[in-house]
Amino acid sequence: MAISSARRSFLWWGLAALLILSVWGWWSGRARPAVAAAGTGTAPVLVHTTTVAERDMPIRLQGLGAVQAWASVTVRARIDGQLESVGFREGEVVRQGQLIAQLDDRVQKAQLAQAVAQRARDQAQLDNARQDLTRYVELARHGAIDRKTLDTQRAQVAVLQATIQADEAQIQAARVQLDYTRITAPLTGRTGTLRVDPGNLVRATDADGLVLINQVDPIAVSFTVPDTAFAEVQAAVHAAGRPGPGLAVEVYGRGQPERLGQGELVLVDNQIDAASGTLRLKARLDNPDMALWPGQTVDVRLILGDRSKALVVPESAVQRGAQGLYVYVVGDDDTVRVQTVRTVVAQDGLIVVAEGLSAGQRVVIDGQYKLRPGLKIAELKAADQAAPDGKSAPGNAS
């Protein structure tokens, strides 16, 4: 019995010692990472920074627009006739006054010749009547004829003079009809599809006409902006101090960064579309390289003026949190703090800041996810961006 009690005592003491050793090992293993973590917490966080810049920024109003021909004319025949020939190729540029179509003109030439002959006949009768009038005047002076005969001859001369005037009008009308057989370009522009082939009969009442000519240089862009921008547009128009609107307009491909053309605003529509809540504007642009084409959908920027000495930071510097927009500002001792900001607009990869920052302050533009207020930072060098395997280190800007 004594031996059994000793064994139980030894067993309990062994279990107690084993428990103490286990607790000590667990505590030692936990303490080492904590010490290591405390050591790494003092190392600065590698980030990219930049300074708040002060510059003049254009005030832009964005809109969605459609390219239109500056002028568009459907060329139609003004008289009925057979189309003999065409003086252009489809899709080429024609000049104003260039012959683009010729109708059969034989009937019109015959009508003109008939009118000229009629005038010649009436002119001969007028010349004879004038000679008779001269003789009648001499005879009446000597009392050889009565007064009535002289008056009748004078009336005959007046009638023939009026007839000559009518003949002149007929000749002019015949010449106009003959000119209508020569169809010329009413403006300089690019032709579309030829809608009637030579040999066909064309009529003045044909709705489709012969061809559509679009003037594409200069070219027009019609676009809309929200009706809430009307006051801002009007103020910019008046500030321009020119007879026309005169505000600069930039046109870009839909969703593309490349500018396709630049011109000026020429029209502010005389009413706001109540259904869509938009104001329609129109711009005129030179288009020598044909980068713009009628029917094309484009992004439009209306330049309303300049925002002088605006404070700007890259878009990546501004973060969004529960309290709104903020940036990480770097102090003189390289520690960061959170600064809430109020922004005006984002454009060209920059954000215009209205409140919260001042020129020359240093802000973080990459690596914010590793930061919290009070931490120290260090500028990430170009050589530090590559990991030992040659790949970019995670979290570093490229």
C-alpha positions as CSV (number, residue, x, y, z in Angstrom):
1,M,0.0,0.0,0.0
2,A,2.9,2.4,0.8
3,I,4.5,1.5,-2.6
4,S,1.3,2.3,-4.4
5,S,1.0,5.7,-2.7
6,A,4.6,6.6,-3.7
7,R,3.8,5.7,-7.3
8,R,0.8,7.9,-7.4
9,S,2.7,10.8,-5.9
10,F,5.5,10.4,-8.4
11,L,3.0,10.3,-11.3
12,W,1.3,13.5,-10.2
13,W,4.6,15.3,-9.8
14,G,5.6,14.1,-13.3
15,L,2.4,15.3,-14.9
16,A,2.8,18.7,-13.2
17,A,6.3,19.1,-14.5
18,L,5.3,18.1,-18.0
19,L,2.5,20.7,-17.9
20,I,4.9,23.4,-16.7
21,L,7.3,22.5,-19.5
22,S,4.5,22.6,-22.2
23,V,3.4,26.1,-21.0
24,W,6.9,27.4,-21.0
25,G,7.5,26.1,-24.5
26,W,4.2,27.7,-25.8
27,W,5.0,31.0,-24.2
28,S,8.6,31.1,-25.6
29,G,7.3,30.3,-29.2
30,R,4.8,33.1,-29.0
31,A,7.2,35.7,-27.6
32,R,9.7,35.3,-30.4
33,P,7.3,36.4,-33.2
34,A,6.1,39.2,-31.1
35,V,9.6,40.5,-30.6
36,A,10.3,40.1,-34.3
37,A,7.1,41.9,-35.2
38,A,8.0,44.7,-32.8
39,G,11.3,44.9,-34.6
40,T,9.9,45.1,-38.1
41,G,7.2,47.7,-37.1
42,T,9.9,50.3,-36.8
43,A,11.0,49.9,-40.5
44,P,9.7,52.6,-42.8
45,V,7.0,51.6,-45.3
46,L,8.1,51.9,-49.0
47,V,5.7,54.1,-51.0
48,H,5.6,56.5,-53.9
49,T,5.0,60.2,-53.2
50,T,4.7,63.4,-55.1
51,T,4.1,67.1,-54.3
52,V,0.9,69.1,-54.7
53,A,1.4,71.2,-57.8
54,E,-0.1,74.6,-58.7
55,R,-1.0,75.2,-62.3
56,D,-3.6,76.7,-64.6
57,M,-6.2,74.1,-65.5
58,P,-8.8,74.5,-68.3
59,I,-12.4,74.4,-67.3
60,R,-14.0,71.7,-69.4
61,L,-17.6,70.7,-70.0
62,Q,-18.0,67.1,-71.3
63,G,-20.6,66.1,-73.8
64,L,-21.6,63.4,-76.3
65,G,-21.8,64.6,-79.9
66,A,-22.4,63.5,-83.5
67,V,-20.4,64.7,-86.5
68,Q,-22.4,66.4,-89.3
69,A,-21.6,67.7,-92.7
70,W,-21.2,71.5,-92.5
71,A,-23.5,71.7,-95.6
72,S,-25.3,68.9,-97.3
73,V,-27.0,69.1,-100.7
74,T,-29.0,66.5,-102.7
75,V,-28.3,67.4,-106.3
76,R,-31.5,67.1,-108.4
77,A,-32.3,67.8,-112.1
78,R,-34.4,70.9,-112.5
79,I,-36.0,69.7,-115.7
80,D,-36.9,66.4,-117.1
81,G,-34.5,64.7,-119.6
82,Q,-32.2,61.8,-120.3
83,L,-28.9,61.6,-118.4
84,E,-26.2,61.6,-121.0
85,S,-23.0,61.6,-118.9
86,V,-21.6,62.1,-115.4
87,G,-18.5,64.2,-114.6
88,F,-17.3,62.7,-111.4
89,R,-16.5,59.4,-109.7
90,E,-18.4,58.2,-106.7
91,G,-16.8,59.3,-103.4
92,E,-14.5,61.9,-104.8
93,V,-14.3,65.6,-103.9
94,V,-16.0,67.9,-106.4
95,R,-15.4,71.7,-106.6
96,Q,-18.1,74.3,-106.6
97,G,-19.2,75.0,-110.2
98,Q,-17.7,71.7,-111.5
99,L,-19.9,70.0,-114.2
100,I,-21.1,66.8,-112.6
101,A,-23.9,65.7,-115.0
102,Q,-25.1,66.5,-118.5
103,L,-28.7,66.0,-119.8
104,D,-29.8,65.7,-123.4
105,D,-30.0,69.3,-124.5
106,R,-31.3,69.1,-128.1
107,V,-34.9,70.2,-127.2
108,Q,-33.6,73.2,-125.2
109,K,-31.3,74.2,-128.0
110,A,-34.1,74.1,-130.5
111,Q,-36.3,76.2,-128.2
112,L,-33.6,78.8,-127.9
113,A,-33.1,78.9,-131.6
114,Q,-36.9,79.4,-132.1
115,A,-36.9,82.3,-129.6
116,V,-34.0,84.0,-131.3
117,A,-35.7,83.7,-134.7
118,Q,-38.9,85.1,-133.3
119,R,-37.1,88.1,-131.9
120,A,-35.4,88.6,-135.4
121,R,-38.7,88.6,-137.1
122,D,-40.3,91.0,-134.7
123,Q,-37.2,93.2,-134.8
124,A,-37.6,93.5,-138.6
125,Q,-41.2,94.5,-138.2
126,L,-40.3,97.1,-135.6
127,D,-37.7,98.6,-137.9
128,N,-40.2,98.9,-140.7
129,A,-42.8,100.4,-138.5
130,R,-40.3,103.0,-137.3
131,Q,-39.5,104.0,-140.9
132,D,-43.2,104.3,-141.6
133,L,-43.6,106.5,-138.6
134,T,-40.8,108.8,-139.7
135,R,-42.6,109.2,-143.1
136,Y,-46.0,109.7,-141.4
137,V,-44.6,112.5,-139.3
138,E,-43.3,114.3,-142.3
139,L,-46.6,113.9,-144.2
140,A,-48.6,115.1,-141.2
141,R,-46.4,118.2,-141.0
142,H,-47.6,119.1,-144.6
143,G,-51.2,118.1,-143.9
144,A,-51.0,115.1,-146.3
145,I,-52.5,112.6,-143.6
146,D,-54.8,113.1,-140.7
147,R,-53.8,113.0,-137.1
148,K,-55.4,109.6,-136.4
149,T,-53.3,107.8,-139.0
150,L,-50.1,109.2,-137.3
151,D,-51.3,108.1,-133.9
152,T,-52.1,104.6,-135.1
153,Q,-48.6,104.2,-136.5
154,R,-47.1,105.3,-133.3
155,A,-49.1,102.7,-131.4
156,Q,-47.9,100.1,-133.8
157,V,-44.3,100.9,-133.1
158,A,-45.0,100.7,-129.3
159,V,-46.7,97.3,-129.7
160,L,-43.7,95.9,-131.6
161,Q,-41.3,97.3,-129.0
162,A,-43.2,95.4,-126.3
163,T,-43.1,92.3,-128.5
164,I,-39.3,92.6,-128.7
165,Q,-39.2,92.8,-124.9
166,A,-41.3,89.6,-124.7
167,D,-39.0,87.9,-127.2
168,E,-36.0,88.8,-125.1
169,A,-37.7,87.2,-122.1
170,Q,-38.4,84.1,-124.1
171,I,-34.7,83.9,-125.1
172,Q,-33.6,84.3,-121.5
173,A,-36.1,81.5,-120.4
174,A,-34.8,79.3,-123.2
175,R,-31.2,79.9,-122.1
176,V,-32.1,79.0,-118.5
177,Q,-33.7,75.8,-119.7
178,L,-30.5,75.0,-121.7
179,D,-28.4,75.8,-118.6
180,Y,-30.4,73.3,-116.6
181,T,-29.2,70.5,-118.8
182,R,-25.7,71.2,-117.4
183,I,-25.8,70.2,-113.7
184,T,-22.9,71.7,-111.7
185,A,-21.8,71.2,-108.1
186,P,-23.5,73.8,-105.8
187,L,-20.6,73.5,-103.3
188,T,-17.2,72.0,-102.7
189,G,-17.7,68.6,-101.0
190,R,-17.4,64.8,-101.2
191,T,-19.9,62.9,-103.3
192,G,-21.8,59.9,-102.3
193,T,-23.4,57.1,-104.3
194,L,-24.6,57.9,-107.8
195,R,-28.3,57.2,-107.8
196,V,-29.0,57.3,-111.5
197,D,-26.9,55.8,-114.2
198,P,-26.3,57.5,-117.6
199,G,-29.0,56.6,-120.1
200,N,-31.9,56.8,-117.6
201,L,-34.6,59.4,-117.7
202,V,-34.4,61.8,-114.8
203,R,-37.3,64.0,-113.6
204,A,-37.3,67.2,-111.6
205,T,-39.7,65.5,-109.1
206,D,-37.3,62.6,-108.3
207,A,-37.0,62.5,-104.5
208,D,-33.6,60.8,-104.4
209,G,-31.9,63.1,-106.9
210,L,-28.7,62.3,-108.7
211,V,-26.2,62.4,-105.8
212,L,-25.7,63.7,-102.3
213,I,-22.7,66.1,-101.7
214,N,-21.5,66.7,-98.2
215,Q,-19.2,69.5,-97.2
216,V,-16.7,67.9,-94.8
217,D,-14.1,70.6,-94.6
218,P,-15.0,72.5,-92.5
219,I,-17.3,70.1,-90.6
220,A,-19.8,70.4,-87.8
221,V,-20.2,68.6,-84.5
222,S,-23.6,68.8,-82.7
223,F,-23.5,67.8,-79.0
224,T,-25.5,68.1,-75.9
225,V,-24.7,69.1,-72.3
226,P,-26.9,68.9,-69.2
227,D,-29.4,71.8,-68.9
228,T,-27.8,72.6,-65.5
229,A,-24.7,73.8,-67.3
230,F,-26.7,76.5,-69.2
231,A,-25.8,79.4,-66.9
232,E,-22.1,78.3,-67.0
233,V,-22.1,78.2,-70.8
234,Q,-23.9,81.6,-71.1
235,A,-21.4,83.2,-68.7
236,A,-18.5,81.8,-70.7
237,V,-20.0,83.1,-74.0
238,H,-20.4,86.6,-72.6
239,A,-16.9,86.5,-71.1
240,A,-15.5,85.7,-74.5
241,G,-16.5,89.1,-75.7
242,R,-16.9,88.1,-79.3
243,P,-19.9,88.5,-81.7
244,G,-20.2,84.7,-81.8
245,P,-19.9,82.2,-79.0
246,G,-16.2,81.8,-79.9
247,L,-15.4,79.1,-77.2
248,A,-12.9,76.4,-78.0
249,V,-14.2,72.9,-78.6
250,E,-12.1,69.7,-78.6
251,V,-13.3,66.5,-80.2
252,Y,-12.1,63.0,-79.3
253,G,-12.9,59.5,-80.6
254,R,-15.6,57.7,-78.5
255,G,-13.7,56.6,-75.4
256,Q,-10.3,57.4,-77.0
257,P,-7.6,59.7,-75.7
258,E,-6.5,61.0,-79.1
259,R,-7.9,64.3,-80.2
260,L,-9.4,64.3,-83.7
261,G,-10.0,68.0,-84.1
262,Q,-10.3,71.4,-82.5
263,G,-12.7,74.2,-83.4
264,E,-15.0,76.8,-81.9
265,L,-18.5,76.9,-80.7
266,V,-20.9,78.5,-83.2
267,L,-24.4,77.8,-81.8
268,V,-26.2,77.6,-78.5
269,D,-29.6,76.3,-79.3
270,N,-32.5,78.7,-78.6
271,Q,-34.3,76.2,-76.3
272,I,-33.6,73.4,-73.8
273,D,-35.0,70.0,-74.6
274,A,-37.3,69.4,-71.7
275,A,-37.8,65.7,-72.4
276,S,-34.1,64.9,-72.1
277,G,-33.0,67.8,-69.9
278,T,-30.2,68.8,-72.3
279,L,-28.9,71.8,-74.1
280,R,-27.8,71.4,-77.7
281,L,-24.7,73.1,-79.0
282,K,-22.9,73.1,-82.3
283,A,-19.2,73.6,-83.2
284,R,-17.3,74.2,-86.4
285,L,-14.0,72.5,-87.0
286,D,-11.5,72.4,-89.8
287,N,-11.1,68.9,-91.1
288,P,-8.2,68.8,-93.7
289,D,-7.1,65.3,-92.9
290,M,-10.7,63.9,-92.9
291,A,-10.3,62.5,-89.3
292,L,-14.0,63.4,-88.7
293,W,-16.8,61.9,-90.8
294,P,-20.6,62.6,-90.9
295,G,-22.5,60.3,-88.6
296,Q,-19.5,59.6,-86.4
297,T,-20.2,59.5,-82.6
298,V,-17.6,61.5,-80.6
299,D,-16.7,62.8,-77.2
300,V,-16.7,66.6,-77.0
301,R,-15.0,68.9,-74.5
302,L,-16.2,72.5,-74.4
303,I,-13.5,74.8,-72.9
304,L,-15.2,77.4,-70.8
305,G,-12.1,79.1,-69.6
306,D,-9.1,78.6,-67.3
307,R,-9.0,77.8,-63.6
308,S,-6.0,79.9,-62.4
309,K,-3.4,78.5,-60.0
310,A,-5.4,75.4,-59.2
311,L,-4.0,72.8,-56.8
312,V,-3.7,69.4,-58.5
313,V,-2.6,65.9,-57.5
314,P,-2.6,62.6,-59.4
315,E,-5.9,60.7,-59.3
316,S,-4.2,57.8,-57.4
317,A,-3.4,60.1,-54.5
318,V,-7.1,60.6,-53.5
319,Q,-8.7,57.7,-51.6
320,R,-12.3,57.2,-50.5
321,G,-13.2,56.3,-46.9
322,A,-16.1,56.4,-44.5
323,Q,-15.5,60.1,-43.9
324,G,-15.3,60.9,-47.6
325,L,-12.3,61.7,-49.8
326,Y,-8.8,61.8,-48.2
327,V,-5.1,61.7,-48.9
328,Y,-2.0,60.6,-47.0
329,V,0.1,63.7,-46.3
330,V,3.8,63.2,-45.5
331,G,5.2,65.4,-42.7
332,D,8.8,66.8,-42.4
333,D,9.7,63.7,-40.3
334,D,8.5,61.3,-43.0
335,T,5.4,60.3,-40.9
336,V,2.0,60.2,-42.6
337,R,-1.3,61.5,-41.5
338,V,-4.8,61.4,-43.0
339,Q,-6.1,64.6,-44.6
340,T,-9.6,65.0,-45.8
341,V,-10.0,66.9,-49.1
342,R,-12.7,68.5,-51.2
343,T,-12.2,68.1,-55.0
344,V,-13.6,70.0,-57.9
345,V,-13.0,67.9,-61.0
346,A,-10.9,65.0,-62.4
347,Q,-9.3,65.4,-65.8
348,D,-6.3,64.2,-67.7
349,G,-5.2,61.9,-64.8
350,L,-5.2,64.8,-62.3
351,I,-7.7,65.9,-59.6
352,V,-8.2,69.6,-58.8
353,V,-8.4,70.0,-55.0
354,A,-10.4,72.9,-53.6
355,E,-9.8,72.4,-49.9
356,G,-7.5,70.4,-47.6
357,L,-4.1,70.8,-49.3
358,S,-1.6,73.5,-50.1
359,A,1.0,73.8,-52.8
360,G,4.3,71.9,-52.1
361,Q,2.9,69.4,-49.7
362,R,4.0,65.8,-50.1
363,V,1.3,63.2,-50.6
364,V,1.4,59.4,-51.1
365,I,0.3,58.2,-54.6
366,D,1.0,54.5,-54.3
367,G,1.2,52.0,-51.4
368,Q,-1.6,53.5,-49.3
369,Y,-3.0,50.1,-48.4
370,K,0.1,49.5,-46.1
371,L,-0.3,52.8,-44.3
372,R,-1.9,54.1,-41.1
373,P,-1.5,57.4,-39.4
374,G,1.8,57.9,-37.6
375,L,3.8,55.4,-39.6
376,K,7.1,56.4,-41.2
377,I,7.6,56.1,-44.9
378,A,10.5,55.9,-47.4
379,E,10.4,56.7,-51.1
380,L,10.4,53.6,-53.2
381,K,13.4,53.8,-55.6
382,A,13.3,52.4,-59.1
383,A,15.9,49.7,-58.2
384,D,13.7,48.6,-55.3
385,Q,10.7,47.9,-57.5
386,A,12.2,44.6,-58.8
387,A,12.2,41.4,-56.6
388,P,15.2,39.1,-56.6
389,D,13.5,36.9,-59.3
390,G,13.2,39.9,-61.6
391,K,9.5,40.4,-61.1
392,S,7.9,43.5,-59.7
393,A,7.6,43.5,-56.0
394,P,4.0,43.2,-54.9
395,G,2.3,46.5,-53.9
396,N,4.9,48.6,-55.8
397,A,3.9,50.9,-58.6
398,S,5.1,50.0,-62.0
